[in-house]
């Protein structure tokens, strides 16, 4: 069967615009929420919350609360999240560096043809 449930589940991890951005941001180490938001640039607080919940639910990110004054929470990659970043996400980044211009040109051509 071509439509494997596991393949669809894995593909879904890249379907949400901000999820790969957050994963890439966490690849250098744990970050606090405000740091993640600044790093992502342009993400709303609501969308960041949704993305973090989705990544937590998929076991890709862990939330760590520290008892301190003031209380502190940060987010980091789990081993599963690290494997996703080091494998498919890194490969996608490499592909984008090699073919990104071609992709953008094709999209511009298609948009121009649709407008005609």
GROMACS elastic network, one bead per residue, 0.5 to 0.9 nm:
[ bonds ]
;  ai    aj funct       b0    kb
    1     4     6  0.64839   500
    3     6     6  0.86432   500
    3     7     6  0.71568   500
    3     8     6  0.70939   500
    4     7     6  0.51807   500
    4     8     6  0.63464   500
    4     9     6  0.86546   500
    5     8     6  0.51488   500
    5     9     6  0.61416   500
    5    10     6  0.86541   500
    6    10     6  0.61321   500
    6    11     6  0.85332   500
    7    10     6  0.51065   500
    7    11     6  0.60627   500
    7    12     6  0.85085   500
    8    11     6  0.50416   500
    8    12     6  0.60711   500
    8    13     6  0.88748   500
    9    12     6  0.51481   500
    9    13     6  0.68440   500
   10    13     6  0.53952   500
   10    14     6  0.76226   500
   11    14     6  0.56878   500
   11    15     6  0.66489   500
   12    16     6  0.73755   500
   13    16     6  0.69141   500
   13    19     6  0.72040   500
   13    20     6  0.77138   500
   13    54     6  0.89212   500
   13    55     6  0.83081   500
   13    58     6  0.85034   500
   14    17     6  0.71572   500
   14    18     6  0.86692   500
   14    19     6  0.67890   500
   14    20     6  0.61860   500
   14    89     6  0.87328   500
   15    18     6  0.88907   500
   15    19     6  0.80926   500
   15    20     6  0.88025   500
   16    19     6  0.56805   500
   16    20     6  0.77069   500
   16    51     6  0.79470   500
   17    20     6  0.69297   500
   17    21     6  0.75254   500
   18    21     6  0.50859   500
   18    22     6  0.61863   500
   18    23     6  0.86523   500
   18    40     6  0.78924   500
   18    43     6  0.76545   500
   18    47     6  0.80224   500
   18    48     6  0.77681   500
   18    51     6  0.67734   500
   19    22     6  0.52002   500
   19    23     6  0.62028   500
   19    24     6  0.86149   500
   19    48     6  0.87499   500
   19    51     6  0.57475   500
   19    52     6  0.78427   500
   19    54     6  0.82594   500
   19    55     6  0.72199   500
   20    24     6  0.60224   500
   20    25     6  0.84752   500
   20    85     6  0.83425   500
   20    89     6  0.73130   500
   21    24     6  0.51450   500
   21    25     6  0.61573   500
   21    26     6  0.87132   500
   21    39     6  0.89036   500
   21    40     6  0.65013   500
   22    26     6  0.62361   500
   22    27     6  0.86789   500
   22    36     6  0.69748   500
   22    37     6  0.87061   500
   22    39     6  0.84306   500
   22    40     6  0.67856   500
   22    48     6  0.85900   500
   22    51     6  0.80178   500
   22    52     6  0.81908   500
   23    26     6  0.51688   500
   23    27     6  0.62955   500
   23    55     6  0.84981   500
   23    60     6  0.82172   500
   23    61     6  0.80353   500
   23    76     6  0.87533   500
   23    77     6  0.73671   500
   23    81     6  0.73801   500
   23    82     6  0.84274   500
   23    84     6  0.86214   500
   23    85     6  0.67350   500
   23    89     6  0.86646   500
   24    27     6  0.51139   500
   24    28     6  0.78497   500
   24    85     6  0.66401   500
   24    89     6  0.78561   500
   24    90     6  0.87170   500
   25    28     6  0.66031   500
   25    29     6  0.80175   500
   25    30     6  0.88350   500
   25    31     6  0.82991   500
   25    36     6  0.69661   500
   25    39     6  0.68826   500
   25    40     6  0.74605   500
   26    29     6  0.52635   500
   26    30     6  0.57986   500
   26    31     6  0.66167   500
   26    36     6  0.79426   500
   26    61     6  0.86729   500
   26    75     6  0.76139   500
   26    76     6  0.58915   500
   26    77     6  0.62631   500
   26    82     6  0.89876   500
   27    30     6  0.79719   500
   27    76     6  0.80439   500
   27    77     6  0.69772   500
   27    81     6  0.87794   500
   27    82     6  0.70422   500
   27    85     6  0.69777   500
   27    86     6  0.85365   500
   28    31     6  0.88767   500
   29    75     6  0.86468   500
   29    76     6  0.62940   500
   29    77     6  0.75845   500
   30    74     6  0.61483   500
   30    75     6  0.52601   500
   30    77     6  0.72244   500
   31    34     6  0.81379   500
   31    35     6  0.59321   500
   31    36     6  0.61480   500
   31    73     6  0.85868   500
   31    74     6  0.52448   500
   31    75     6  0.54435   500
   31    76     6  0.65976   500
   32    35     6  0.52413   500
   32    36     6  0.62571   500
   32    37     6  0.87248   500
   32    72     6  0.79277   500
   32    73     6  0.61696   500
   32    75     6  0.61587   500
   32    76     6  0.89298   500
   33    36     6  0.51048   500
   33    37     6  0.62149   500
   33    38     6  0.86818   500
   33    48     6  0.84796   500
   33    73     6  0.76119   500
   33    74     6  0.65507   500
   33    75     6  0.73562   500
   34    37     6  0.50734   500
   34    38     6  0.61780   500
   34    39     6  0.85280   500
   35    38     6  0.51558   500
   35    39     6  0.60331   500
   35    40     6  0.85514   500
   36    39     6  0.50592   500
   36    40     6  0.60587   500
   36    41     6  0.85611   500
   36    48     6  0.84780   500
   36    75     6  0.87506   500
   37    40     6  0.52306   500
   37    41     6  0.62339   500
   37    42     6  0.78239   500
   37    43     6  0.64010   500
   37    44     6  0.77935   500
   37    45     6  0.75547   500
   37    48     6  0.71074   500
   38    41     6  0.52082   500
   38    42     6  0.80069   500
   38    43     6  0.83800   500
   40    43     6  0.62815   500
   41    44     6  0.88327   500
   43    46     6  0.82745   500
   43    47     6  0.64080   500
   43    48     6  0.63778   500
   44    47     6  0.52787   500
   44    48     6  0.61446   500
   44    49     6  0.86105   500
   45    48     6  0.50697   500
   45    49     6  0.61672   500
   45    50     6  0.86930   500
   46    49     6  0.51586   500
   46    50     6  0.63170   500
   46    51     6  0.86917   500
   47    51     6  0.60561   500
   47    52     6  0.85082   500
   48    51     6  0.50889   500
   48    52     6  0.60549   500
   48    53     6  0.85075   500
   49    52     6  0.52137   500
   49    53     6  0.61266   500
   49    54     6  0.86057   500
   50    53     6  0.51787   500
   50    54     6  0.61950   500
   50    55     6  0.86511   500
   51    54     6  0.51029   500
   51    55     6  0.61072   500
   51    56     6  0.84790   500
   52    55     6  0.50664   500
   52    56     6  0.59500   500
   52    57     6  0.84311   500
   52    61     6  0.75763   500
   52    75     6  0.86207   500
   53    56     6  0.50818   500
   53    57     6  0.60247   500
   53    58     6  0.85843   500
   53    61     6  0.89681   500
   54    57     6  0.50826   500
   54    58     6  0.62153   500
   54    59     6  0.87316   500
   54    60     6  0.88394   500
   55    58     6  0.51318   500
   55    59     6  0.63479   500
   55    60     6  0.53199   500
   55    61     6  0.55385   500
   55    62     6  0.83619   500
   55    81     6  0.86023   500
   56    59     6  0.51607   500
   56    60     6  0.59274   500
   56    62     6  0.60008   500
   56    63     6  0.76129   500
   57    60     6  0.77003   500
   57    61     6  0.82646   500
   58    61     6  0.78105   500
   58    81     6  0.89438   500
   59    62     6  0.72558   500
   59    77     6  0.88131   500
   59    78     6  0.69286   500
   59    79     6  0.89018   500
   59    80     6  0.68225   500
   59    81     6  0.71695   500
   60    76     6  0.86099   500
   60    77     6  0.59502   500
   60    78     6  0.53823   500
   60    79     6  0.75243   500
   60    80     6  0.55394   500
   60    82     6  0.76134   500
   60    84     6  0.81134   500
   61    75     6  0.65613   500
   61    76     6  0.55342   500
   61    78     6  0.52818   500
   61    79     6  0.87680   500
   61    80     6  0.83281   500
   61    81     6  0.62162   500
   61    82     6  0.89583   500
   62    74     6  0.83937   500
   62    75     6  0.56364   500
   62    76     6  0.54551   500
   62    77     6  0.61507   500
   62    78     6  0.60488   500
   63    73     6  0.68909   500
   63    74     6  0.59123   500
   63    76     6  0.67402   500
   64    72     6  0.83098   500
   64    73     6  0.54979   500
   64    74     6  0.53548   500
   64    75     6  0.61799   500
   64    76     6  0.79014   500
   65    71     6  0.74568   500
   65    72     6  0.58465   500
   65    74     6  0.66342   500
   65    75     6  0.89025   500
   66    71     6  0.61433   500
   66    72     6  0.51741   500
   66    73     6  0.60741   500
   66    74     6  0.83250   500
   67    70     6  0.79947   500
   67    71     6  0.55553   500
   67    72     6  0.69008   500
   67    73     6  0.89695   500
   68    72     6  0.64739   500
   69    72     6  0.78368   500
   76    81     6  0.87617   500
   77    80     6  0.75901   500
   77    81     6  0.51115   500
   77    82     6  0.57973   500
   78    82     6  0.61209   500
   78    83     6  0.85876   500
   79    83     6  0.62165   500
   79    84     6  0.87223   500
   80    83     6  0.51523   500
   80    84     6  0.64164   500
   80    85     6  0.88091   500
   81    84     6  0.50930   500
   81    85     6  0.62493   500
   81    86     6  0.85729   500
   82    85     6  0.50729   500
   82    86     6  0.59431   500
   82    87     6  0.83359   500
   83    86     6  0.51325   500
   83    87     6  0.58533   500
   83    88     6  0.82690   500
   84    87     6  0.52501   500
   84    88     6  0.57589   500
   84    89     6  0.61803   500
   84    90     6  0.82988   500
   85    88     6  0.63881   500
   85    90     6  0.59114   500
   85    91     6  0.88393   500
   86    89     6  0.64747   500
   86    90     6  0.55153   500
   86    91     6  0.80574   500
   87    90     6  0.56201   500
   87    91     6  0.62285   500
   87    92     6  0.87374   500
   88    91     6  0.50088   500
   88    92     6  0.60445   500
   88    93     6  0.85904   500
   89    92     6  0.50236   500
   89    93     6  0.62146   500
   89    94     6  0.86655   500
   90    93     6  0.50274   500
   90    94     6  0.62501   500
   90    95     6  0.86618   500
   91    94     6  0.50499   500
   91    95     6  0.61687   500
   91    96     6  0.85573   500
   92    95     6  0.50209   500
   92    96     6  0.60631   500
   92    97     6  0.86411   500
   93    96     6  0.50180   500
   93    97     6  0.62558   500
   93    98     6  0.86889   500
   94    97     6  0.51944   500
   94    98     6  0.63321   500
   94    99     6  0.86397   500
   95    98     6  0.51101   500
   95    99     6  0.58867   500
   95   100     6  0.74413   500
   96    99     6  0.51819   500
   96   101     6  0.82357   500
   96   103     6  0.84954   500
   97   100     6  0.56389   500
   97   101     6  0.81736   500
   98   101     6  0.79444   500
   98   102     6  0.87084   500
   99   102     6  0.53176   500
   99   103     6  0.62889   500
   99   104     6  0.88301   500
  100   103     6  0.50816   500
  100   104     6  0.62449   500
  100   105     6  0.86198   500
  101   104     6  0.51479   500
  101   105     6  0.61000   500
  101   106     6  0.85828   500
  102   105     6  0.51317   500
  102   106     6  0.61657   500
  102   107     6  0.86372   500
  103   106     6  0.51978   500
  103   107     6  0.62587   500
  103   108     6  0.86863   500
  104   107     6  0.50661   500
  104   108     6  0.61488   500
  104   109     6  0.86287   500
  105   108     6  0.50708   500
  105   109     6  0.61770   500
  105   110     6  0.86166   500
  106   109     6  0.51021   500
  106   110     6  0.61841   500
  106   111     6  0.85984   500
  107   110     6  0.51021   500
  107   111     6  0.61164   500
  107   112     6  0.85674   500
  108   111     6  0.50492   500
  108   112     6  0.61063   500
  108   113     6  0.86116   500
  109   112     6  0.50771   500
  109   113     6  0.61943   500
  109   114     6  0.86092   500
  110   113     6  0.51080   500
  110   114     6  0.61345   500
  110   115     6  0.86426   500
  111   114     6  0.50896   500
  111   115     6  0.62347   500
  111   116     6  0.87912   500
  112   115     6  0.51767   500
  112   116     6  0.64210   500
  113   116     6  0.52034   500
